[in-house]
Amino acid sequence: MARIPIIVEEENARGKLRGLLKRLLPLGVAVAIALQFARMDESRKRFVLHLLKQVPYLPGRYFA
């Protein structure tokens, strides 16, 4: 019975690490995308912004 608390503590530590990674991963991806966008020249920025404006209409156009 002395091993049960150790297993529970290890599982809690793993759960906390997973929770931390689940929170930090989207933040890291967003920062990477923002940095990449900031490094683009003006014509590529215009192209990406124009493409992003069309995203709401794409599902209806191709999957309807």
C-alpha positions in Angstrom: 0.0 0.0 0.0 3.0 2.3 0.3 3.3 2.4 -3.5 -0.2 3.8 -4.2 0.6 7.4 -3.2 3.8 7.4 -5.3 1.9 6.3 -8.4 -0.8 8.9 -7.8 1.9 11.6 -7.4 3.5 10.5 -10.7 0.2 10.6 -12.5 -0.5 14.0 -11.1 2.8 15.3 -12.3 2.2 13.9 -15.8 -1.2 15.4 -15.9 0.1 18.8 -14.9 2.8 18.6 -17.6 0.3 17.7 -20.2 -2.0 20.5 -19.1 0.9 22.9 -19.4 1.9 21.7 -22.8 -1.8 21.9 -24.0 -1.8 25.6 -22.9 1.7 26.5 -24.3 1.6 24.8 -27.6 -1.2 26.9 -29.2 0.5 30.0 -27.8 3.8 29.0 -29.3 2.2 28.3 -32.7 0.5 31.7 -32.6 3.8 33.5 -31.8 5.6 31.6 -34.6 2.9 32.6 -37.1 2.9 36.2 -36.0 6.7 36.4 -36.3 6.6 34.8 -39.7 3.9 37.3 -40.8 5.9 40.2 -39.5 8.9 39.2 -41.6 7.0 39.0 -44.9 7.2 41.8 -47.5 4.1 43.9 -48.2 3.0 42.0 -51.3 3.0 38.6 -49.5 1.1 40.2 -46.5 -1.6 41.5 -48.9 -1.9 38.0 -50.5 -2.2 36.3 -47.1 -4.7 38.9 -45.9 -6.8 38.5 -49.1 -6.7 34.7 -48.7 -7.8 34.9 -45.1 -10.7 37.1 -46.1 -12.0 34.3 -48.4 -11.8 31.6 -45.8 -15.5 31.9 -44.6 -16.7 31.3 -48.1 -14.5 28.3 -48.9 -16.5 25.6 -47.2 -19.7 26.5 -49.0 -17.9 26.8 -52.3 -16.2 23.4 -52.2 -18.2 21.3 -49.9 -21.8 22.2 -50.6 
